Amino acid sequence: MQNEELGRVQNDFEISRSRYADRYDFAPVGYLTISKNGQIVDLNLTAAWQLGIERGHLIN
């Protein structure tokens, strides 16, 4: 029974994570997460498009 519950919780987590990623990545406005040092930790696709630089080149 524990394995079934763990599987259900993991599935629910994956669904929630996917929904968050879709809403973050495809939001109509640019979002950036900046570290205390001023480095870009994460950004959505819109922010990368607005800056005109590939997303992978902007992180860190």
Backbone as CSV, one residue per row, in Angstrom:
resi,resn,N_x,N_y,N_z,CA_x,CA_y,CA_z,C_x,C_y,C_z
1,MET,0.821,-1.183,0.000,0.000,0.000,0.000,0.875,1.261,0.000
2,GLN,2.011,1.251,0.668,2.884,2.414,0.682,3.402,2.727,-0.716
3,ASN,3.737,1.706,-1.481,4.232,1.927,-2.840,3.170,2.575,-3.714
4,GLU,1.919,2.143,-3.550,0.829,2.743,-4.323,0.649,4.211,-3.960
5,GLU,0.696,4.511,-2.677,0.547,5.891,-2.222,1.717,6.743,-2.708
6,LEU,2.921,6.222,-2.621,4.093,6.942,-3.102,3.981,7.211,-4.599
7,GLY,3.532,6.230,-5.354,3.345,6.408,-6.790,2.303,7.468,-7.101
8,ARG,1.222,7.492,-6.350,0.170,8.483,-6.553,0.681,9.886,-6.239
9,VAL,1.393,10.028,-5.127,1.936,11.332,-4.735,2.950,11.815,-5.773
10,GLN,3.790,10.911,-6.241,4.783,11.285,-7.253,4.092,11.723,-8.544
11,ASN,3.058,11.023,-8.937,2.293,11.389,-10.138,1.641,12.759,-9.970
12,ASP,1.037,12.992,-8.815,0.419,14.291,-8.543,1.453,15.412,-8.587
13,PHE,2.653,15.143,-8.056,3.721,16.128,-8.079,4.139,16.445,-9.511
14,GLU,4.289,15.438,-10.336,4.693,15.647,-11.729,3.654,16.468,-12.495
15,ILE,2.385,16.207,-12.247,1.321,16.971,-12.896,1.387,18.429,-12.458
16,SER,1.554,18.663,-11.167,1.637,20.022,-10.638,2.857,20.748,-11.195
17,ARG,3.985,20.078,-11.245,5.221,20.666,-11.775,5.066,21.020,-13.246
18,SER,4.420,20.167,-13.984,4.199,20.413,-15.410,3.302,21.629,-15.621
19,ARG,2.256,21.741,-14.825,1.360,22.897,-14.927,2.101,24.189,-14.602
20,TYR,2.925,24.158,-13.558,3.698,25.341,-13.186,4.647,25.721,-14.321
21,ALA,5.355,24.750,-14.865,6.317,25.018,-15.933,5.621,25.621,-17.149
22,ASP,4.460,25.088,-17.498,3.712,25.630,-18.637,3.320,27.077,-18.387
23,ARG,2.840,27.366,-17.204,2.404,28.732,-16.892,3.589,29.686,-16.804
24,TYR,4.698,29.226,-16.289,5.902,30.066,-16.159,6.535,30.287,-17.524
25,ASP,6.805,29.210,-18.236,7.514,29.320,-19.508,6.732,30.062,-20.576
26,PHE,5.440,29.860,-20.614,4.644,30.429,-21.693,3.805,31.635,-21.271
27,ALA,4.176,32.252,-20.157,3.486,33.462,-19.707,3.719,34.576,-20.723
28,PRO,2.762,35.483,-20.865,2.909,36.559,-21.848,3.862,37.672,-21.404
29,VAL,4.379,37.575,-20.188,5.349,38.558,-19.691,6.637,37.831,-19.325
30,GLY,7.751,38.553,-19.337,9.035,37.952,-18.999,9.232,37.849,-17.499
31,TYR,9.660,36.683,-17.053,9.975,36.454,-15.644,11.419,36.020,-15.521
32,LEU,12.123,36.589,-14.565,13.494,36.195,-14.271,13.624,35.939,-12.784
33,THR,14.424,34.956,-12.422,14.783,34.715,-11.038,16.255,35.081,-10.919
34,ILE,16.545,36.033,-10.051,17.885,36.575,-9.903,18.447,36.198,-8.530
35,SER,19.709,35.770,-8.491,20.359,35.438,-7.223,20.744,36.717,-6.488
36,LYS,21.171,36.578,-5.259,21.625,37.726,-4.478,22.825,38.398,-5.128
37,ASN,23.582,37.634,-5.900,24.761,38.166,-6.587,24.424,38.829,-7.913
38,GLY,23.149,38.825,-8.274,22.722,39.445,-9.516,22.794,38.541,-10.734
39,GLN,23.024,37.246,-10.519,23.053,36.305,-11.633,21.651,35.783,-11.923
40,ILE,21.385,35.541,-13.195,20.100,34.963,-13.586,20.123,33.478,-13.250
41,VAL,19.224,33.076,-12.374,19.110,31.679,-11.974,18.154,30.949,-12.908
42,ASP,17.096,31.620,-13.312,16.102,31.034,-14.207,15.357,32.162,-14.894
43,LEU,14.819,31.881,-16.052,13.976,32.832,-16.755,13.056,32.074,-17.679
44,ASN,11.946,32.703,-18.004,11.016,32.021,-18.885,11.352,32.330,-20.342
45,LEU,10.666,31.662,-21.234,10.930,31.805,-22.665,10.642,33.219,-23.155
46,THR,9.627,33.856,-22.600,9.278,35.212,-23.004,10.407,36.185,-22.664
47,ALA,10.993,36.047,-21.488,12.099,36.930,-21.094,13.281,36.753,-22.038
48,ALA,13.608,35.528,-22.381,14.710,35.276,-23.309,14.409,35.906,-24.663
49,TRP,13.180,35.774,-25.122,12.781,36.358,-26.402,12.885,37.887,-26.349
50,GLN,12.426,38.474,-25.237,12.477,39.925,-25.097,13.917,40.448,-25.079
51,LEU,14.821,39.678,-24.494,16.217,40.081,-24.443,16.963,39.747,-25.736
52,GLY,16.367,38.880,-26.543,16.962,38.519,-27.807,18.168,37.602,-27.701
53,ILE,18.244,36.870,-26.602,19.363,35.957,-26.378,18.805,34.596,-25.985
54,GLU,19.434,33.539,-26.481,18.985,32.185,-26.177,18.995,31.955,-24.673
55,ARG,17.962,31.307,-24.191,17.759,31.093,-22.763,18.976,30.449,-22.084
56,GLY,19.539,29.448,-22.689,20.676,28.762,-22.110,21.911,29.635,-21.933
57,HIS,22.027,30.667,-22.735,23.162,31.582,-22.634,22.975,32.637,-21.548
58,LEU,21.770,32.777,-21.048,21.491,33.805,-20.047,21.617,33.300,-18.610
59,ILE,21.448,32.013,-18.401,21.471,31.467,-17.049,22.909,31.457,-16.531
60,ASN,23.059,31.984,-15.337,24.352,32.122,-14.641,25.205,33.167,-15.325
